[in-house]
Amino acid sequence: MSFDHLQYPIKTLPNGDRLNLNAYRLTGSAPGPHVYIQASVHGAEVQGNGVVYHLLDFFSKNEFRGSLTIIPTANPMSINTKAGTFTQGRFNATSGNNWNRNYQNLEEYPEIFSPKAWLESLNLAEETKGSIRKKFKHYLGESLKKLRAQKSEYAISDDVKLNLTLQHLASSADIVLDLHTGPKACRYLYAGEFEKEKVVDLPFPFTIIIPNEFAGAMDEATFMPWVILSRNLKAMNLENLDAKSFEAYTVELGSEESLNMNEALRDAERILSFLSKRGVLANDFHPTSSFEPQRAGFLKDYKTYFAPIGGLYEFTLKPGDHALKGQGLCKFLNFAPLEGAKELGGILEQCLGEIKLLEEAHIINHSPSAVVSEGQALYQVLEKTWSLK
Ligand SMILES: [Zn+2]
């Protein structure tokens, strides 16, 4: 195994100091897939860094095929920005942008990236699945380089620079895992519709199936070029050249602002079990115990309950719970009914309320704070799920 540390300058600060991205490249003893794993693009979502530690430990001691690019703390701006005791994680404190929504949609730049024109430029009679794959990765990398040059003419925002740098580093991958967490959450995945048959190999208890569309996130930014390549090969009756083996997932590892190294070991086992099925591990992998059942649902059935009233909330149902229609979801306390009151009798109890589940659902996450304004997200739940395994 060979190991390299690579560093990419990501931002100069007004005092002249510099923030860098630190990437680790591991190369195995035999050819195999290239796996790209990043953690903490949302700076408060730190559990993935513990997982990365255990993966590095595993690969330092076990033979593997192919190579890995691993980037812990993949957003130095975000993880280093504290607001009181909390980490300013999900949004750029300056621009307000979500750090996982500034990846670039190459499809919007047909003069730079056109899989159809690219395919037509090849001598297709001489190509194989393997050669198309290798050349397409190169084309993808070159397209992202050109896009960056174009976008840098008037300099580039820090949001786009970070996301484009990560997107470029992932362009040579066959498998992309973007490690996040929810606010207060269980473990779950986002998987593209095109990979919904494959996601069963990545043993997390819940999967949300998202459309094959670009909406700004890393998984979509990395899988859409391959989806588009597939569509073009199909339109040209060249499905025999379609390797269909690219996969990208957003992996949600519990709650933000929290690190648990024992749970990270279990999370690493889930990922190693998956990589074993993709031929990365040289030997059989045996997790310490079997994984829990897996369920999936569509993004359209991933429902957000917003707070109908501002107040202080007690979250009755917990992430991972399964609950039925009509069951109590959470309670709230709001003293507004006492305004102008001359007595408490018959009024005080109006300060308490309860929100009930509208449909049977699995609870995926809830607000990390009991203090919630009207209209803020309280809960996200997955309805109409089915069993994957
Ligand atoms: Zn996140």
Boltz pocket constraint, residues with backbone or C-beta under 6 A from the ligand:
constraints:
  - pocket:
      binder: B
      contacts: [[A, 42], [A, 45], [A, 100], [A, 180], [A, 181]]
      max_distance: 6.0
